[in-house]
Amino acid sequence: MKAEQISILLPVHNGARHLRHTLQSVLAQTDPDWELIVVDDASTDDTAAIVRELQDTRIRLLSNPRNEHICHSLNIALAAAQGRWIARIDADDFWYPEKLSLQRAYLEAHEDCGACFTYVDVVDEQDRPLGENESWFVRHFHVENQPTPEAWQKLLLTEGCRLCHPSVLLRREAMGEGYDPALVQVQDFELWLRVARRWRLHVLPTVLMAYRASEDSVSARSAAVDRRSDYEMGLMIARYVDEMPPECFREVFGLRVPEAANRLDFACEKAFALLERTIRAPFYRSRALDRFAALLHTPEGMARLREKYGFRPVDFYRLSSEDAANGEQWLTAVEALPAHVLIKASAKKLLRKLGLLQSAKKLIRGSGQ
């Protein structure tokens, strides 16, 4: 096993439908110096049999006796990986032939870069590329490169996870301890923020893979997924902001009070950052209110908020009485979405609430639309 090899991680649970296509796209890479570690997460379909069909010594199949979900499987694959570079692919996505070779070349030429991403095609179940009016992922993953790690952190914290997970090639040392097992919906987002603390990120402005907008994927929306995403995002972002060193926080967010200097000042600054300067959504606002409540609980914190920031208990009462989804930045982001996307999302949410979503899908498929 060569140290310069690329280790590809593929966690899969019941992914037989598209798995052959995914595996063939790996085999078709112009850079042949890779190993593929497939972790079958207790599938009940033909997943394992499809992998075993391929008589290629570069492919290893590991199996979980019970379903453990994606982060557990990713960390098992990472522990087994022997290469210098780490790539990710999901069982319903596929790569174009030059993906790995172009990314490896970039990382070898730029030692300050910890993770290299690519532009992507967003495709449907029939591999048809979707337009911006058909999937919000199309515009979301078309992101411009940022000049510094701090600029990348600011973009991610204010605009969300704009980087496509199965497009990445990482330095092994940038991975640190791997994926956070407490996260499912935002395990990639947390990793990009962690990498951006010490490394530069880069997106090759070339389409080198196809990302499937599938309702069976981890990113597919449902009421349960939305609730879990809300919790995970609030937990992850609040923790990340809390841990930011003052110098990094100042560079990423700026300061409301330029003379902020000590621990108490930055506790106030971080509460306001969660409230106003990260992505506006209920999960951040709730975490921000928790921090204001903690500050108001002590005489020193209350005095600092009042004297330096003009923030009184009555301001906290007003914030805590508002709809958690309120906020100009959050509403602006939603209003920026195309009308048809908002209408479709609202219709799906209503049908799901009424228990009619699956019936509606069957009706649409039966009509040939």
C-alpha positions, 0 to 999 in steps of 0.5 A: 500500500503506497502512502500517496494513495487516495482512500475513498470512503463509501458508507451505504445502507440499502443502496443497491439501486444506484450502487453499480453506477457509483462503483463504476464511476470510481473504477473509471477514474483516470487516477488509478492509485486508490483504495475503496472502503465500502462499509455496508451498514446492515443492508437488507438488499443486494448491496453487499452482493453488488460490491462482491461482484467486482473482482478488484483488489483495491476494493474492501467491503466491511460490514456492520452487524447492526445499522449504526448510521452514517458517521459510525460507518464513516469513522470505521472506514477512516480507521481502515484507510491507509492513504494520504488523501481521503475522498468521499462518495455516496451510493447514489452519486457518481464521479466523472473520470478526471475528478481524483486526478485534478484534485490530487494535482491541486492539493500537491501543488498547494500545501496550505490547502486542507480540502479540495472540492469541485462544482457538481451536476445535480441530477434526478433519479434518471441521471438527468441534470437539473436546472436552478428552477428544479433544485435549490442544490444547483445554486447552493453548491456553486460557491466562489472561493474565499481568500483566507480560512477566516473568510471561509468560516464567515461564509459557512457561518452566514450562508450555510454548508455551501460545499458538496460532501461527495465532491471533496478530497482531503489531506488525511491530517486535516481530518483530525479525529474524523466525524462527530458521531453526535451529528447526522445531518450536519456531520460534513458541515462540522468537518468543513468548519473544523478544517477551516480553522487551520487550513485553506479550502478550495473549490475547483470551478469545474463540474467533476461529479453528479450529486443526486437529489434523492429523497432517500439520501441523508439530506432528503427532507422530512419532518424528522430530518428537519427537527434533527437538523434544527437541533444539530445546527444549533448545537454545532454552530453555538459550540463552534462560536463559543470555541472561537479564539478572540482573534479569529472571532474578531476577523470573522464577525467583527465587533459590535464594541471595538474596545471589547477585550476580555472574556466577559466582553467576548461572551457578549459579542458571541451572544450577539453574533449568534443572534444577528450574524450567523444564519438566521434560523430558530436553532441559532436564535434559541442558542443566542437567547440561552447565552443572554440568559446566562449573562443576565443571571450574573450582576457582572454580565447584566452590567456589561450588557447594559453599559457597553451594549445598551442591552437591558433585561427588557430587550431580552424579554422582547426577544424571547417573546418573538417568533423564533423564526423572525429576523430580517436576514432569515426572511431575506434568505427565504424570500430570495428562493424562487417562487416555485421552490417555495410553493413546492416546499409549502405544498409538500409540507402540508401534504406530509402533515395531512399524511397524503404525501406518498399518495400524491407522489403515486398519483403524479407518477401514475399520470406520467408527469 
